[in-house]
Amino acid sequence: MAGLIVLIVVVAVIVLALAALMAAKRSRISKSRKREQAREHLQEAQVHAARAEQQQALADEQAARARREQAEAQERVARAEREANEIKAKADEDRTTAEQLRAKAEKLAPGLAAEHGRQGGTAEPNVVADPNVVADGDGAAGGLPSDRPSGSGATRR
């Protein structure tokens, strides 16, 4: 009977050893699976990081292009404004010169500037043209304003 107890103890020890070996093997397999999953996650992380890097570079390039185009557009606007200001300054200068020359002409020959303005097709600012008034040749007698301004700025009838 003592042999039977020893045999039972030996079988129990063997069963426990086998259970421990199986648990260790399962643990190794589990660790191996986890390691493989970790490798897959790292590879996927590298793919995502590379894609993110590529997308970031593309976004940076687009932003730089947009800034460059905006700067070029602002430069074109500034150039156009400068040109417009130069043209306006030239027009103001021409207008001033014209006014000075008109004033000199009026000093030299009073009334000639008004007469010249009618013949050239440009009316003086104070003269109102009336399509119902007919001139009879001498300019003043037919109801058109005389060469000298009357001060009221209205057309005589």
Phi and psi in degrees as GROMACS dihedral restraints (atoms count N, CA, C in turn):
[ dihedral_restraints ]
;  ai    aj    ak    al  type     phi  dphi    fc
    3     4     5     6     1   -66.2    20    10
    4     5     6     7     1   -34.2    20    10
    6     7     8     9     1   -66.7    20    10
    7     8     9    10     1   -34.8    20    10
    9    10    11    12     1   -68.6    20    10
   10    11    12    13     1   -37.8    20    10
   12    13    14    15     1   -67.7    20    10
   13    14    15    16     1   -41.9    20    10
   15    16    17    18     1   -63.6    20    10
   16    17    18    19     1   -43.6    20    10
   18    19    20    21     1   -61.6    20    10
   19    20    21    22     1   -42.9    20    10
   21    22    23    24     1   -64.1    20    10
   22    23    24    25     1   -41.4    20    10
   24    25    26    27     1   -66.1    20    10
   25    26    27    28     1   -42.9    20    10
   27    28    29    30     1   -63.9    20    10
   28    29    30    31     1   -44.9    20    10
   30    31    32    33     1   -62.7    20    10
   31    32    33    34     1   -41.2    20    10
   33    34    35    36     1   -64.0    20    10
   34    35    36    37     1   -41.5    20    10
   36    37    38    39     1   -65.0    20    10
   37    38    39    40     1   -43.0    20    10
   39    40    41    42     1   -63.0    20    10
   40    41    42    43     1   -44.0    20    10
   42    43    44    45     1   -61.5    20    10
   43    44    45    46     1   -43.5    20    10
   45    46    47    48     1   -65.4    20    10
   46    47    48    49     1   -38.5    20    10
   48    49    50    51     1   -65.7    20    10
   49    50    51    52     1   -43.7    20    10
   51    52    53    54     1   -62.2    20    10
   52    53    54    55     1   -41.4    20    10
   54    55    56    57     1   -62.9    20    10
   55    56    57    58     1   -40.6    20    10
   57    58    59    60     1   -66.2    20    10
   58    59    60    61     1   -42.5    20    10
   60    61    62    63     1   -62.2    20    10
   61    62    63    64     1   -44.4    20    10
   63    64    65    66     1   -64.0    20    10
   64    65    66    67     1   -39.3    20    10
   66    67    68    69     1   -65.9    20    10
   67    68    69    70     1   -40.6    20    10
   69    70    71    72     1   -65.5    20    10
   70    71    72    73     1   -41.3    20    10
   72    73    74    75     1   -64.2    20    10
   73    74    75    76     1   -43.2    20    10
   75    76    77    78     1   -61.2    20    10
   76    77    78    79     1   -39.9    20    10
   78    79    80    81     1   -64.4    20    10
   79    80    81    82     1   -43.1    20    10
   81    82    83    84     1   -62.9    20    10
   82    83    84    85     1   -43.6    20    10
   84    85    86    87     1   -62.9    20    10
   85    86    87    88     1   -42.9    20    10
   87    88    89    90     1   -63.0    20    10
   88    89    90    91     1   -43.5    20    10
   90    91    92    93     1   -62.9    20    10
   91    92    93    94     1   -41.2    20    10
   93    94    95    96     1   -62.6    20    10
   94    95    96    97     1   -44.0    20    10
   96    97    98    99     1   -61.5    20    10
   97    98    99   100     1   -45.1    20    10
   99   100   101   102     1   -62.9    20    10
  100   101   102   103     1   -40.4    20    10
  102   103   104   105     1   -62.8    20    10
  103   104   105   106     1   -43.4    20    10
  105   106   107   108     1   -62.9    20    10
  106   107   108   109     1   -43.6    20    10
  108   109   110   111     1   -61.7    20    10
  109   110   111   112     1   -41.0    20    10
  111   112   113   114     1   -62.3    20    10
  112   113   114   115     1   -43.4    20    10
  114   115   116   117     1   -59.6    20    10
  115   116   117   118     1   -44.9    20    10
  117   118   119   120     1   -60.6    20    10
  118   119   120   121     1   -43.3    20    10
  120   121   122   123     1   -62.6    20    10
  121   122   123   124     1   -41.1    20    10
  123   124   125   126     1   -63.9    20    10
  124   125   126   127     1   -42.8    20    10
  126   127   128   129     1   -62.9    20    10
  127   128   129   130     1   -43.9    20    10
  129   130   131   132     1   -63.4    20    10
  130   131   132   133     1   -39.3    20    10
  132   133   134   135     1   -63.4    20    10
  133   134   135   136     1   -39.9    20    10
  135   136   137   138     1   -64.5    20    10
  136   137   138   139     1   -42.4    20    10
  138   139   140   141     1   -61.2    20    10
  139   140   141   142     1   -46.9    20    10
  141   142   143   144     1   -64.3    20    10
  142   143   144   145     1   -39.9    20    10
  144   145   146   147     1   -64.9    20    10
  145   146   147   148     1   -41.7    20    10
  147   148   149   150     1   -64.7    20    10
  148   149   150   151     1   -41.8    20    10
  150   151   152   153     1   -64.2    20    10
  151   152   153   154     1   -43.0    20    10
  153   154   155   156     1   -62.8    20    10
  154   155   156   157     1   -40.7    20    10
  156   157   158   159     1   -62.6    20    10
  157   158   159   160     1   -44.5    20    10
  159   160   161   162     1   -63.8    20    10
  160   161   162   163     1   -44.4    20    10
  162   163   164   165     1   -65.0    20    10
  163   164   165   166     1   -38.4    20    10
  165   166   167   168     1   -63.8    20    10
  166   167   168   169     1   -42.5    20    10
  168   169   170   171     1   -63.0    20    10
  169   170   171   172     1   -42.1    20    10
  171   172   173   174     1   -63.3    20    10
  172   173   174   175     1   -44.1    20    10
  174   175   176   177     1   -63.7    20    10
  175   176   177   178     1   -41.4    20    10
  177   178   179   180     1   -62.8    20    10
  178   179   180   181     1   -41.7    20    10
  180   181   182   183     1   -63.8    20    10
  181   182   183   184     1   -43.0    20    10
  183   184   185   186     1   -64.2    20    10
  184   185   186   187     1   -41.4    20    10
  186   187   188   189     1   -64.7    20    10
  187   188   189   190     1   -41.7    20    10
  189   190   191   192     1   -63.9    20    10
  190   191   192   193     1   -41.6    20    10
  192   193   194   195     1   -63.1    20    10
  193   194   195   196     1   -43.1    20    10
  195   196   197   198     1   -63.3    20    10
  196   197   198   199     1   -42.1    20    10
  198   199   200   201     1   -64.8    20    10
  199   200   201   202     1   -41.0    20    10
  201   202   203   204     1   -63.7    20    10
  202   203   204   205     1   -45.1    20    10
  204   205   206   207     1   -64.6    20    10
  205   206   207   208     1   -38.8    20    10
  207   208   209   210     1   -64.4    20    10
  208   209   210   211     1   -42.0    20    10
  210   211   212   213     1   -63.9    20    10
  211   212   213   214     1   -41.0    20    10
  213   214   215   216     1   -64.1    20    10
  214   215   216   217     1   -40.9    20    10
  216   217   218   219     1   -65.1    20    10
  217   218   219   220     1   -41.6    20    10
  219   220   221   222     1   -64.1    20    10
  220   221   222   223     1   -36.9    20    10
  222   223   224   225     1   -65.3    20    10
  223   224   225   226     1   -42.3    20    10
  225   226   227   228     1   -63.4    20    10
  226   227   228   229     1   -40.9    20    10
  228   229   230   231     1   -63.7    20    10
  229   230   231   232     1   -44.7    20    10
  231   232   233   234     1   -62.3    20    10
  232   233   234   235     1   -42.2    20    10
  234   235   236   237     1   -63.4    20    10
  235   236   237   238     1   -44.6    20    10
  237   238   239   240     1   -63.4    20    10
  238   239   240   241     1   -40.0    20    10
  240   241   242   243     1   -65.4    20    10
  241   242   243   244     1   -41.1    20    10
  243   244   245   246     1   -61.5    20    10
  244   245   246   247     1   -45.9    20    10
  246   247   248   249     1   -62.6    20    10
  247   248   249   250     1   -42.6    20    10
  249   250   251   252     1   -62.5    20    10
  250   251   252   253     1   -41.7    20    10
  252   253   254   255     1   -65.3    20    10
  253   254   255   256     1   -38.3    20    10
  255   256   257   258     1   -64.7    20    10
  256   257   258   259     1   -43.1    20    10
  258   259   260   261     1   -63.6    20    10
  259   260   261   262     1   -42.1    20    10
  261   262   263   264     1   -63.9    20    10
  262   263   264   265     1   -42.3    20    10
  264   265   266   267     1   -62.8    20    10
  265   266   267   268     1   -41.5    20    10
  267   268   269   270     1   -64.3    20    10
  268   269   270   271     1   -41.0    20    10
  270   271   272   273     1   -63.8    20    10
  271   272   273   274     1   -42.8    20    10
  273   274   275   276     1   -62.5    20    10
  274   275   276   277     1   -40.9    20    10
  276   277   278   279     1   -64.4    20    10
  277   278   279   280     1   -44.1    20    10
  279   280   281   282     1   -63.8    20    10
  280   281   282   283     1   -39.8    20    10
  282   283   284   285     1   -63.6    20    10
  283   284   285   286     1   -43.3    20    10
  285   286   287   288     1   -63.0    20    10
  286   287   288   289     1   -44.8    20    10
  288   289   290   291     1   -60.9    20    10
  289   290   291   292     1   -43.3    20    10
  291   292   293   294     1   -62.0    20    10
  292   293   294   295     1   -42.4    20    10
  294   295   296   297     1   -64.8    20    10
  295   296   297   298     1   -40.8    20    10
  297   298   299   300     1   -64.4    20    10
  298   299   300   301     1   -43.8    20    10
  300   301   302   303     1   -65.9    20    10
  301   302   303   304     1   -38.7    20    10
  303   304   305   306     1   -63.3    20    10
  304   305   306   307     1   -41.3    20    10
  306   307   308   309     1   -64.9    20    10
  307   308   309   310     1   -40.9    20    10
  309   310   311   312     1   -63.4    20    10
  310   311   312   313     1   -42.6    20    10
  312   313   314   315     1   -62.7    20    10
  313   314   315   316     1   -40.7    20    10
  315   316   317   318     1   -65.6    20    10
  316   317   318   319     1   -36.5    20    10
  318   319   320   321     1   -67.5    20    10
  319   320   321   322     1   -40.7    20    10
  321   322   323   324     1   -72.6    20    10
  322   323   324   325     1   -41.6    20    10
  324   325   326   327     1  -141.1    20    10
  325   326   327   328     1    89.6    20    10
  327   328   329   330     1   -58.1    20    10
  328   329   330   331     1   135.6    20    10
  330   331   332   333     1    90.8    20    10
  331   332   333   334     1   -21.5    20    10
  333   334   335   336     1   -66.5    20    10
  334   335   336   337     1   -36.1    20    10
  336   337   338   339     1   -64.1    20    10
  337   338   339   340     1   -41.7    20    10
  339   340   341   342     1   -66.7    20    10
  340   341   342   343     1   -41.4    20    10
  342   343   344   345     1   -64.8    20    10
  343   344   345   346     1   -43.2    20    10
  345   346   347   348     1   -63.8    20    10
  346   347   348   349     1   -37.2    20    10
  348   349   350   351     1   -63.3    20    10
  349   350   351   352     1   -39.1    20    10
  351   352   353   354     1   -70.7    20    10
  352   353   354   355     1   -40.2    20    10
  354   355   356   357     1   -70.9    20    10
  355   356   357   358     1   -33.0    20    10
  357   358   359   360     1   -78.8    20    10
  358   359   360   361     1    -3.4    20    10
  360   361   362   363     1    90.4    20    10
  361   362   363   364     1    -1.5    20    10
  363   364   365   366     1  -107.4    20    10
  364   365   366   367     1   125.5    20    10
  366   367   368   369     1   -85.9    20    10
  367   368   369   370     1   152.4    20    10
  369   370   371   372     1   -70.9    20    10
  370   371   372   373     1   152.5    20    10
  372   373   374   375     1   -62.4    20    10
  373   374   375   376     1   -26.8    20    10
  375   376   377   378     1   -89.7    20    10
  376   377   378   379     1    -6.6    20    10
  378   379   380   381     1   -97.1    20    10
  379   380   381   382     1   128.3    20    10
  381   382   383   384     1  -102.0    20    10
  382   383   384   385     1   123.7    20    10
  384   385   386   387     1   -84.0    20    10
  385   386   387   388     1   136.5    20    10
  387   388   389   390     1  -122.0    20    10
  388   389   390   391     1   118.0    20    10
  390   391   392   393     1   -68.0    20    10
  391   392   393   394     1   -13.3    20    10
  393   394   395   396     1   -87.1    20    10
  394   395   396   397     1    -9.3    20    10
  396   397   398   399     1   -90.4    20    10
  397   398   399   400     1   132.1    20    10
  399   400   401   402     1  -114.5    20    10
  400   401   402   403     1   130.3    20    10
  402   403   404   405     1   -84.5    20    10
  403   404   405   406     1   145.1    20    10
  405   406   407   408     1  -109.9    20    10
  406   407   408   409     1    25.0    20    10
  408   409   410   411     1   113.7    20    10
  409   410   411   412     1   -50.7    20    10
  411   412   413   414     1   -88.9    20    10
  412   413   414   415     1     0.0    20    10
  414   415   416   417     1    87.5    20    10
  415   416   417   418     1   -49.1    20    10
  417   418   419   420     1   -92.7    20    10
  418   419   420   421     1   -31.4    20    10
  420   421   422   423     1   -78.7    20    10
  421   422   423   424     1   -23.5    20    10
  423   424   425   426     1   -87.4    20    10
  424   425   426   427     1    10.6    20    10
  426   427   428   429     1   102.1    20    10
  427   428   429   430     1    -1.8    20    10
  429   430   431   432     1   -85.6    20    10
  430   431   432   433     1   157.8    20    10
  432   433   434   435     1   -65.0    20    10
  433   434   435   436     1   150.9    20    10
  435   436   437   438     1   -73.0    20    10
  436   437   438   439     1   173.4    20    10
  438   439   440   441     1   -69.3    20    10
  439   440   441   442     1   -24.2    20    10
  441   442   443   444     1   -95.0    20    10
  442   443   444   445     1   133.6    20    10
  444   445   446   447     1   -66.8    20    10
  445   446   447   448     1   140.1    20    10
  447   448   449   450     1   -87.3    20    10
  448   449   450   451     1   -12.2    20    10
  450   451   452   453     1    98.7    20    10
  451   452   453   454     1   -27.5    20    10
  453   454   455   456     1   -84.7    20    10
  454   455   456   457     1   -25.8    20    10
  456   457   458   459     1    82.8    20    10
  457   458   459   460     1    -0.2    20    10
  459   460   461   462     1   -96.5    20    10
  460   461   462   463     1   157.3    20    10
  462   463   464   465     1   -81.8    20    10
  463   464   465   466     1   134.6    20    10
  465   466   467   468     1   -83.6    20    10
  466   467   468   469     1   148.5    20    10
